[in-house]
Amino acid sequence: MDQRGAYQLRPEDSRTFSKDEVDGILRSDLARFERGVAQFCPVPLTQGMYDSLVSFSFNVGLGTLQRSTLRQKLLRGDKAGAAEELLKYCLAGGKILKGLQNRRIDERAMFLS
C-alpha cells in the first residue's frame, strides 16, 4: 500500500483486455445479479420488472435489494409502490446526484413497462 492506503497495481494487472474478455467478465457479473433477483424476488415479474431489478441491484448491490422496502412492497404485491421506491436511491454523500436520479427514473420506467 502507498501512503494514501491505495494498493499498487502488479505488473500483470496492467494489461489490455480483449472485447471478448470484457464481455465474459460482464456476463459473469450479471449472472450473479440475475440469480440474486430471482432469489430475493420470488414473485411473478414482467421482463421489464426483472431487467429493472437486475440493473438496480448491479448498481446498489444485492444486499441493498435484500433489505429494501422496494423488495418488501414487491413481495406484498404492491408493484406500483415498489416502482416508486426506486426513486429513493438517488443520494450519494447525502445529496441527490443527477446521474443517479436519471438512472432511477429510467429503471422505474423499465419496471413499469
C-alpha positions as CSV (number, residue, x, y, z in Angstrom):
1,M,0.0,0.0,0.0
2,D,1.1,3.5,-0.6
3,Q,0.7,6.5,1.8
4,R,-2.9,7.1,0.7
5,G,-3.9,3.5,1.6
6,A,-4.2,2.5,-2.1
7,Y,-2.8,-0.8,-3.4
8,Q,-0.3,-0.6,-6.2
9,L,-1.0,-2.4,-9.4
10,R,1.1,-5.5,-10.0
11,P,2.7,-5.7,-13.5
12,E,0.3,-8.4,-14.5
13,D,-2.7,-6.2,-13.6
14,S,-1.7,-3.6,-16.1
15,R,-2.7,-5.1,-19.4
16,T,-5.2,-4.6,-22.2
17,F,-8.3,-6.8,-22.1
18,S,-9.9,-8.0,-25.3
19,K,-13.6,-7.3,-26.0
20,D,-14.3,-11.0,-25.5
21,E,-12.7,-11.0,-22.1
22,V,-14.6,-7.8,-21.0
23,D,-17.9,-9.3,-22.3
24,G,-17.1,-12.5,-20.4
25,I,-16.5,-10.6,-17.1
26,L,-19.7,-8.6,-17.6
27,R,-21.7,-11.8,-18.3
28,S,-20.3,-13.4,-15.2
29,D,-21.1,-10.3,-13.1
30,L,-24.6,-10.0,-14.5
31,A,-25.3,-13.7,-13.9
32,R,-24.7,-13.2,-10.1
33,F,-27.2,-10.3,-10.0
34,E,-29.7,-12.3,-12.1
35,R,-29.5,-15.1,-9.6
36,G,-29.9,-12.6,-6.7
37,V,-33.0,-11.0,-8.1
38,A,-34.5,-14.5,-8.7
39,Q,-33.7,-15.5,-5.1
40,F,-34.8,-12.3,-3.3
41,C,-37.9,-11.6,-5.5
42,P,-39.6,-15.0,-6.0
43,V,-42.8,-13.5,-7.4
44,P,-44.0,-13.3,-11.0
45,L,-42.1,-10.5,-12.7
46,T,-42.5,-9.0,-16.2
47,Q,-39.4,-8.8,-18.3
48,G,-39.3,-5.0,-17.6
49,M,-39.5,-5.5,-13.8
50,Y,-36.8,-8.2,-13.9
51,D,-34.5,-6.1,-16.1
52,S,-35.0,-3.1,-13.9
53,L,-34.3,-5.0,-10.7
54,V,-31.1,-6.5,-12.2
55,S,-29.9,-3.0,-13.2
56,F,-30.8,-1.6,-9.8
57,S,-29.0,-4.4,-8.0
58,F,-26.0,-4.2,-10.2
59,N,-25.7,-0.5,-9.2
60,V,-26.5,-0.6,-5.5
61,G,-25.7,-4.2,-4.6
62,L,-27.8,-7.3,-3.8
63,G,-27.6,-6.6,0.0
64,T,-29.4,-3.3,-0.6
65,L,-32.1,-5.1,-2.7
66,Q,-32.5,-7.7,0.0
67,R,-33.0,-5.2,2.8
68,S,-35.1,-2.7,0.7
69,T,-38.6,-1.5,1.2
70,L,-38.8,-1.9,-2.6
71,R,-38.4,-5.7,-2.2
72,Q,-40.9,-5.8,0.7
73,K,-43.5,-4.0,-1.4
74,L,-42.9,-6.2,-4.3
75,L,-43.3,-9.3,-2.2
76,R,-46.6,-8.0,-0.8
77,G,-47.8,-7.4,-4.4
78,D,-47.6,-3.6,-4.3
79,K,-45.8,-3.2,-7.7
80,A,-46.7,0.5,-8.0
81,G,-45.2,1.1,-4.6
82,A,-42.1,-0.9,-5.4
83,A,-41.6,1.2,-8.6
84,E,-41.8,4.4,-6.6
85,E,-39.2,3.1,-4.1
86,L,-36.6,3.0,-6.9
87,L,-36.7,6.8,-7.0
88,K,-35.4,7.0,-3.4
89,Y,-31.9,5.7,-4.4
90,C,-30.5,8.9,-5.8
91,L,-28.3,10.1,-3.0
92,A,-24.6,10.0,-2.6
93,G,-23.0,11.8,0.3
94,G,-26.4,13.0,1.4
95,K,-27.0,14.8,-1.9
96,I,-29.1,14.0,-4.9
97,L,-26.9,13.2,-7.9
98,K,-28.4,14.0,-11.2
99,G,-26.9,10.9,-12.8
100,L,-28.3,8.6,-10.2
101,Q,-31.6,10.3,-10.4
102,N,-31.7,9.8,-14.2
103,R,-30.7,6.2,-13.8
104,R,-33.5,5.6,-11.2
105,I,-36.1,7.3,-13.4
106,D,-35.1,5.1,-16.3
107,E,-35.2,2.0,-14.1
108,R,-38.7,3.0,-12.9
109,A,-39.9,3.4,-16.5
110,M,-38.4,0.0,-17.4
111,F,-40.0,-1.5,-14.2
112,L,-43.5,-0.2,-15.3
113,S,-43.1,-1.2,-19.0
